[in-house]
Amino acid sequence: MDSAFKELQQLNRQHLHYLWQMANKGELGGLTEEKQRLGKIMLAHSDEYFNQFEFADTLADHQFDPESEVNPFLHVTLHAVAEKQIEDREPIEAFQFYNGMIRSKCTRHEAIHLLITILIKFLFPVLKEKVEFDLAGYRKLLKTYKSRNPEKIVGLLEKE
C-alpha cells in the first residue's frame, strides 16, 4: 500500500475515533455540520461497530478484507455521502430514489443503505481502475431503481 495512502488512512481513523468519543459524550454541538453528521451516523451504527469505533485509533493500520469484512469507517463515510446527496438533492435522482424507497415502506436507514449499495457500484471502478465517476450511469440507475421492490434491488444489482 502506498505510504501516503496509509498515512491518510491512519489520520482518518484517528479523526473518526475523536468524533466517536465526542458523540459518545454528547458533545457534537460545537462541531461542523459534517462532523456532527459523521458522529450521529457512528452512534446509529454503534450496535454493529462499537468495538471498531472505540478502538479506531489502534486499528489505524488494519486492512479490512472486502470479501469477509465490512469496513466500518468506509461505511460511515459512504453513509454521510448518501445523506448529503439526499439533503442537497444532488443528484436529484438520489433524493428521488430515497423517496421511492420510503414510499415502498423502507425505513430511513434501509433507504440510505440501498442508496449506498448503488453508489458503491459506481465508486469501486473509480478506486480500483482510476476511471472517472460515471455520474450519468449513476443517475440512470437511481432513476430506474426508484420504483423497484426494495427487497429485490441488491439481487438486481448483482445481475448487472
Summary of the structure (lengths in Angstrom):
residues: 160
radius of gyration: 16.4
end to end distance: 30.0
largest distance: 45.6
contacts: 423
relative contact order: 0.09
helix: 72%
strand: 0%
